[in-house]
């Protein structure tokens, strides 16, 4: 069997580590939010509204990720990967 074209080893190395660093654009947006909240004209009600909206988005994202992780093994793309044996290929036959 040609090791360059097919292998029986599972190439899945697990779930990737989370990305915890912000992009430059995200960092800028965070600064804009902080500056807006630090303004004397910002009311407590506005800050509460922003906080509650962000917390709701956090819960939705968390629930979505938990659902994905809990079902990961059921639908993993490499779990049932079919490898083709070399003898199936017959040169010159379409």
SEMAR-83540 format. One line per field, with one value per residue (C-alpha): residue in three letters; x, y, z; residue number from 1. Coordinates in nm, 3 decimals. Layout:
aa	c(ALA  ...)
u	c(X  ...)
v	c(Y  ...)
w	c(Z  ...)
i	c(NUM  ...)
//
This chain:
aa	c(UNK  UNK  UNK  UNK  UNK  UNK  UNK  UNK  UNK  UNK  UNK  UNK  UNK  UNK  UNK  UNK  UNK  UNK  UNK  UNK  UNK  UNK  UNK  UNK  UNK  UNK  UNK  UNK  UNK  UNK  UNK  UNK  UNK  UNK  UNK  UNK  UNK  UNK  UNK  UNK  UNK  UNK  UNK  UNK  UNK  UNK  UNK  UNK  UNK  UNK  UNK  UNK  UNK  UNK  UNK  UNK  UNK  UNK  UNK  UNK  UNK  UNK  UNK  UNK  UNK  UNK  UNK  UNK  UNK  UNK  UNK  UNK  UNK  UNK  UNK  UNK  UNK  UNK  UNK  UNK  UNK  UNK  UNK  UNK  UNK  UNK  UNK  UNK  UNK  UNK  UNK  UNK  UNK  UNK)
u	c(0.000  0.131  0.167  0.163  -0.191  -0.379  -0.336  -0.544  -0.433  -0.692  -0.571  -0.806  -0.609  -0.904  -1.093  -0.872  -0.782  -1.004  -0.882  -0.872  -0.685  -0.890  -0.828  -0.722  -1.076  -1.230  -0.986  -1.080  -1.452  -1.394  -1.221  -1.511  -1.759  -1.550  -1.522  -1.897  -1.972  -1.724  -1.894  -2.074  -2.379  -2.410  -2.701  -2.718  -3.012  -2.800  -2.522  -2.771  -2.921  -2.578  -2.476  -2.794  -2.773  -2.411  -2.485  -2.772  -2.540  -2.285  -2.544  -2.660  -2.303  -2.226  -2.537  -2.449  -2.093  -2.208  -2.453  -2.176  -1.934  -2.194  -2.281  -1.925  -1.866  -2.197  -2.118  -1.741  -1.629  -1.321  -1.482  -1.633  -1.378  -1.364  -1.020  -0.987  -0.763  -0.503  -0.615  -0.943  -0.755  -0.694  -0.475  -0.623  -0.984  -1.222)
v	c(0.000  0.342  0.547  0.872  0.831  0.636  0.543  0.368  0.603  0.837  1.192  1.352  1.507  1.621  1.943  2.249  2.473  2.779  3.108  3.352  3.639  3.915  4.033  4.394  4.480  4.312  4.489  4.823  4.745  4.660  4.995  5.175  4.999  5.082  5.448  5.467  5.317  5.550  5.864  6.068  6.072  5.691  5.596  5.300  5.169  5.172  4.982  4.725  4.684  4.624  4.385  4.178  4.159  4.045  3.791  3.647  3.614  3.445  3.189  3.121  3.069  2.847  2.634  2.603  2.494  2.244  2.098  2.074  1.906  1.661  1.551  1.567  1.192  1.117  1.308  1.327  1.347  1.126  0.864  0.664  0.756  0.493  0.426  0.275  -0.025  0.003  -0.315  -0.143  0.093  -0.057  0.158  0.227  0.153  0.443)
w	c(0.000  -0.093  0.226  0.029  -0.104  0.158  0.519  0.778  1.056  1.197  1.124  1.380  1.666  1.876  1.919  1.859  2.150  2.196  2.056  2.345  2.181  2.023  1.670  1.619  1.505  1.811  2.042  1.884  1.925  2.293  2.340  2.172  2.402  2.710  2.607  2.545  2.886  3.058  2.926  3.193  2.967  2.979  3.198  3.430  3.225  2.905  3.076  3.210  2.862  2.706  2.982  2.957  2.576  2.590  2.863  2.657  2.356  2.581  2.696  2.339  2.221  2.520  2.457  2.088  2.165  2.427  2.174  1.912  2.152  2.283  1.928  1.789  1.813  1.641  1.322  1.309  0.943  0.988  1.209  0.921  0.660  0.387  0.247  -0.096  -0.138  -0.415  -0.591  -0.682  -0.914  -1.256  -1.478  -1.821  -1.721  -1.677)
i	c(1  2  3  4  5  6  7  8  9  10  11  12  13  14  15  16  17  18  19  20  21  22  23  24  25  26  27  28  29  30  31  32  33  34  35  36  37  38  39  40  41  42  43  44  45  46  47  48  49  50  51  52  53  54  55  56  57  58  59  60  61  62  63  64  65  66  67  68  69  70  71  72  73  74  75  76  77  78  79  80  81  82  83  84  85  86  87  88  89  90  91  92  93  94)
//
